[in-house]
Amino acid sequence: MRWLAVALLVSCTPVPPPAPKTFSVRDGFIRDPEGRAVILRGVNVSGKHKGPPYFDFHEAPDFARLRDVWGFNAVRFLVSWSAIEPRRGEYDASYLAELKRRVSLATGAGLLVFIDMHQDLYGEGFVGANGAPRWTCDEKNYAAYRPVTPWFLNALSAQVIACVDGFWSSADLKSRYVQAWRQVAIALKDDVGVIGVDPMNEPPWGSMPNDVFEKTRLAPLYREVLAQVRAERPDWIGFLEPAASRNLGLPTALPRFTEPNVVYAPHAYDPDAERGLGFKPERRAAILENARALKAEADALGAALVIGEFGGNASHPGIVEYMDAQYASHGAVAAGAMYWEDTREDDGYGLEQADGGLKPALERGVVRPFPERVAGTPGAYAFDDATQTLTFSFEADSTARGPTVLSLPASWRGLDVTCTGGVWTREGRAVVVSTSTGASTVSLSLRRLPE
Ligand code: 9MR
């Protein structure tokens, strides 16, 4: 009879739901197929994708360096509507094929990728701008345009606003836009390393009040883009941005997302640094406060938080302090964050020097260890530059399959680790932690030993 009792016990045990094989969002974090929280830390690739030929220098070794040498785990990959649909209704098959190849190099290097449909100042018809193809707005606007500096003040140009308003009030243009997204999804649908889409960079709100815009125009467009791309890849995560007005400090008015698997993906810049004035160290508190506010907005939206852009000019005063404040702000709310931008041979925000090495000031502030997979709910992570020490703790979740993994830059060789609630090992660039049976909290401290 014992076998019968065992059989009954087995048959009465609820069958656990099948484990998702894809990335998703649950309880405020992106989750991997093993149920671990994923913290994305990476770079934007890149500003050079904004205009012809719409791709930059990144080939396989360049993506490998991002992952294996600098320790990043993600890329926000820029695409442009102008490149996809240069003439109305005509998709550029060679661009889409090259996009597929380039993205596969990134994912092949072990990077997780989400795709950003970029725009600055509406579109290509305006000098120095990018995004929408020229045919989407009346030529008379481009002809009358007189750009000013810094570049973002051109968002106030009457001609730019006319084109932005024209887009948002045209069902036809919006439909072309979401169909362009469908082309991207068709091109990339077989690439499992592509985990989602950022439907529009820094959405411009035109002449409408920004809060009305977010509710009545932006949120519906997001729903349409997600529906189109999820027809090809149902698992793709939506990395959804607030209106660009968020960069000015105006809280988002986006309604709570009803779609599953959504990340709130705002940008975080210091206004003075963006105007080329450098970073004043006393602004650190404001950077930290802004990230806390963004996290509260993400929570209210039912989303995880990934800062889709932060970055600065390596030659401007205060850059190390600026990036240190940024890292601290991401860690305090356990957010992901993507550096703007991984390009080289520029005197702007590029991470790399002309020879492909890192700009030293940015290496110090940006290329740092971080927890990338967490078997539970991440708490804060923090890095002390003076002592070269990462501290991190999390609430353990026994249903997560797979260990916690901390990613270190390859330059981190000698290491002093303390760990409570788990057992750690060093595996190449990573510190891998198994939660001890019964532990509810795991705490770690990793100090880089001097060479
Ligand atoms: O850093 C970029 C600068 O070189 C360009 O002139 C400008 C306009 O295309 O864009 C800058 O990048 C911005 C990005 O496109 C959107 N978010 C803010 C970035 C930094 O200002």
Residues whose N, C-alpha, C, O or C-beta is under 5 A from the ligand:
A	BS01	9MR	D120 G128 W151 G348 Y349
